[in-house]
Amino acid sequence: MTLTLVDGDQPPLLLDRGEIRVGSHPENELAVPGSELRPVHARISVNQDGALLRLVQADAGAFVSRRPVQSLAFLHDGDLIEFGKVAIRVEIAYPGREGSGNPETMATRVRRVPPRYVLRGVTGSQFGRLIPIYGRLLIGRDASCDLVLDEPGMSRRHAAIESHTSGLVLRDLDSANGVQLNGSNVNNSAPLKHGDQIVVEGVRFLVQAIDQIDAPLGSGDAAGLPAAGRGEGRGMLVWWAAAVVVLAIAAAAAFMLQGS
């Protein structure tokens, strides 16, 4: 992937894998001193999942091909990133273009169509990682899986997430230790929605829809509680209600005794 500063005198920056920082501080890999950018305004990364722009703060402000960015956006060939008056052109080499046959000069190929959903790693070895879901995401410890998790008890092909026009489906592929969805074991398969939590061998993931990624979650999910945790909260409310009733009965009995 090549990043070119429009109306700038800097040479194009080539990013095959890894991450760079964009901002006004001169120590950034893509620095624009004297601009309205924050010291570190955004990060741009390229890995096996594609190219991603992530704002350091949600209110930093950015547009990708005239579309406002709330916190993150997947990048594609020909995109124009705009931070106020600062514009950066994105170019991605694909097979069939001049020079693309040379492995030394071919930039990482990324998908043109953005995903509808992503998995966000929230614990363990996958903390902070965003995994786009295209078609069928195979999870397991085998190297052929789309999401390889080297965790104790992980089956070679442990689970899969399938993306259909109607939504997402989580499938347990007869794994040894199963998969949990919102605190409950998955029996064969289960539908997924934005805000759901999946646990695979102790690694927790959050399901997020791209068009809702910055929207607040439900009260239970926002607190990070699985289904069992929310059930415990309801149980506590029942106990409090019972306690209030007992206190009211005791107060009424005391009043009657005083009156007699």
Order of alpha helices (4+ residues) and beta strands (2+ residues): beta-beta-beta-beta-beta-beta-beta-beta-beta-beta-beta-beta-beta-beta-beta-beta-beta-beta-beta-beta-beta-beta-alpha-alpha
